[in-house]
């Protein structure tokens, strides 16, 4: 059963919240933190599959996303990154109050995985586990270069305007492993119907504003700080999954680097799953049913 509500973002926007509830008893709750330039409704198939496994699923559309966003890809002149993380926590507090004592998991995809990784440096207490889908690893020099580009655009008066140039820089090379690519977003999934649906969705695929890119690269800079990562509880289970043809995940290598850093930070339970032939959105891949099953098995293991 799907339920839609609204709640107030720390940015001042009104955000949509989706809740998918199973028919019977709830084994656990999974909060989804969606990726860049999309919205929470895209996770309907994954949520329904998890409902069949007796999990309730909840998530919200980020500020700067969705139909209600005053400016797409914009989270604020100041404090946008922390507001996005704060919105994730605010929703979690609301849902845990409704389901006290129920195992609670956080699942972040792509940009959402970056937010989830920052989130568990501050608010991991009480979580049963965290799942990172399509995550990546960006060296400080790369994140710093992106931060410089976005700040230059802001200084040039382009802060609240879509930054097509930075979008092109970010996506350069995403299609290099795909022969005869038909659309700029073929790197998302090998499922052509899924890609076509994404391309046809006016709420997907937009470039961020320069302020939005600044917040994104600020997040990536924070993720290079091993001292911050040391704050993650050592007993927090972490599951990373990605496709071996995902450019964001470095075709598997970047996912391995993130897992290695988590282990170096002392996290004891880190699992990875890489899917041959899979691209960026494994929850929307041709073998999505397999991915859902593997995810449910990991969740049951950590109830």
N, C-alpha and C positions, 0 to 999 in steps of 0.2 A: 504494500500500500504506500503510495507516494503522497506526501504532505508538503505544501509550500507555505512558508512564513516569511516575514521580513524582520530585520533587526538593524539597529543603528551601528554604523562603523565608527571607529575612532577618528576616521577622516572627516566625518560629518555626513557621508553618504548613507543612503538606506540600501541595505544589501538583501538579496534573496537567499533564503535558507531552504534547502531541500532535505527531507527526511524520508528514507525508505525503510519501512518496518516489515519484518517477517510476519507470517500469519500466526505462528505459534510462539513458544517461549523464546526469549532472546538469550543467546549464548554469550554475546559480546557486542560492543559498539565499535564501529570503524568510522573515524572522521577523515574525510577526503579533503586534501588541500590541492586544488587544481593548478594547472600549469599556466604558462604565459599566453595571453591572447586567445582565451577560450572561456568556458563557463561551466558551472557545475552540472547542468542538465546533460552534458555530453557523457556523464558517467552512469547514465540510467541502466545500460545493459550490465555493467559490472556490479552495480548496486543490487539489481534484481537477482543476479547469480549468487551474490553473497547473502541475500535474503533467503534463498533456497537452502543455504548452509546454516541458517538460523542466526545470522548476524544482522543487526540494525545498522544502517548506513546513514551518515549525516554529512552535510557539507554546505559551504556557502560560495557564492560568486564574489570574487575579490572586488574591492574598490577599484575603480578605473576599468571595470569589465562589465559586460552585460548591458541590457537595454537601459538601465537606469543611470549609467555612468555619465556625468556631465561632460567629461573629457576622457576618452578612452586612453589607457596607458599612462594615466596621471594619478599619483597617490598623495601629492602635497608638495608644497614648496620646501617644507622642512618636516622631518620625522616620518616620511612616508613608509619607509621600511619597517620601523618599529610599530607603526599603526597596523600594518598588515599582519605582523606577528601577534600583535595585541588582539586583533579581530579573531584570529585562530583560537587564542586562549579564551576569549569571551564566549565564543560558541561552545567550546569544550566545557566551561563552567556551567553553562545553561543546560547542556545535555546530561552531564554527570549528575546534576541536581535532580533530573527527571529519572535517572537510572542509577541510584546510589548502590555502590558495591558491585556493579557490573564491570567485567573486564573491558578496558578501553584502549583502543589502538589508534594510532595516527598514520595515515597513508598520504604521502606527498608525491606528486608526479612532476617531473621536470623542474620548472621554477618553484613549484610547490614542494619539491623535495629539498630545494635550497632553504626554503622557509622552514620546513620541518627540521632540517639539520640545525638551524639556528634556534628553533623553538626548544629542542631538547637540551640545549645548553643552558636554558633558563627555567623551563617548566616541565621537565621530564617526570618529576615525582608523581607517582600514581598511575603512570602509563604502564600497560601490560606489554607494549612493544611498539616499534615504529617501522614502517615499511617505506622504502625509497624506490620509486619507479622512475626509470629514465633519468637518473641523476648523472652529474658530470663532475669533473675535477679541473679547476682552472688555476694555473700558477699565478702568483702575485703579480708578475709582470703583465700577464694577459689581462687580468682584472683591472690592474692599474691603468693600462692603456685605454680600456673601455671607459673607465671613470674619467680619464682626461678628455676623451672625445665628448662625452656627455656634458662635462663642465664647460668646455669651450662652446658647445652649442647653446648652453644656458647663457653664457656671457654675451653671445651674439644675439640674444633676445629671442631664442627659439625654444625656451624652456617648456612651454605648454603646447608646442606644435609637434605633430608626428615627425619623428626623425627617420626618414627613409634611408638616409645615408648610413646611420648606425645599424639599422635593420639589415641592410645589405652586407655590411662588414660582418655582422654576427652570423649570417646565414651562408656566407661564402664557403663553398666546399661541401655543403650538406648533401649535394646530389652527386658527388664525384664517384661514389661506389655504385650508382644506379644507372644501368644502361637504358637508353631510350626513355628517360623520364618525361612524363607527359605534363606534369604541373610542378610549380615551385615547391609544393608541399608533399611530393611523393616520398620524401624521407621519413614522413610520419608513420606510414604503415604500408605493408605490401597488399593490404586489402583495398582495392581500387574504389569500392563503394564507400568505404570509410573516408578516403581522401576526397572523393567527390562531394560527400556530405559536408566535410570541413570547408572545402572551397566555396560551397554554395551558402554557407552560413555567414550572414553579415556581422555576427558577433565573434567571428574567429579570424585569425591571421592578420590582425591590424598591427602596425608598428607602434611601439611605445613613444611617448613624448621624451624629450631630452631629460626632463626631471624623472620620468619613469625609468629610463635607462640608468640614470645616476643611482637610483635606489637599487636597481638590479645589480649593477657592478659593485655597489657598496656591500651588498649581501655576499657577493663572490669574494670580495676582499676579506670580509669577516671570516669566511670559511677557510682561509689560509692560515688562521691563527690557531696553532696547536694549544696555546694556553687556554683559549676559550673552549676548545674541544675537551680539555681535561675536566671540565665541569659536568660532562655527560655521565650519568650514573653507570658504574661499571657493570651492574647487573641488568641493564636495559637491553632486551633482545632487539636486534636490528636485522631486517631482511632487505636485501637489495636485489632487484631483478631488472633486467634490461635485455634488449636484443643485440646480437653480435653485429648487426648492421646499423646500429644507432650512432650517428655522428656525435651527438651530445655526450654519449657515454664512451667516446673514443673507441668505438667498435669493440667494447669490452674492457679495454685497458684502463680507462678512467674510472670505471666502476670498481675495478680491482684496486686502484689507488685509494679511493674513498674507503673501501673496506679495510685496507692496510692501515690507513690513518686512524680509523676507529679502533682497531686492535692495538695500535701503538699508544693510543690514548687510554688504554686499559679496558675497553669494552670487551667483555668475555664471550658474548653470544652474538656472533656476526655471521650470517648466512648469505650466500650469493647464488643467483640462478641466472644464467645467460642462455638465451634461446637462439639457436642456429637459424639464420634467415630472418630473424625478427628485427624490426626497425625501432623507432622511438616510442611509439604508443603500444606497448605490449597488451594493454587492456583492450585495444581495438584492433588487434592483429588477426590474421587468418586462423591462428591457433588459440584464439582468446579463451576457448573453453578449457584448454590445458592450463593456461595461465591462471584462470580463476580457480581451478582445482588445486594447483600447487599453492596458491595464496591461502585458500581455505585450510589446507593441510597444515601450513605453517602457523596460521592463527590458532587452530585447534591445539596444536602442540604447546602453545604459550598461553592458553587460557588459565 
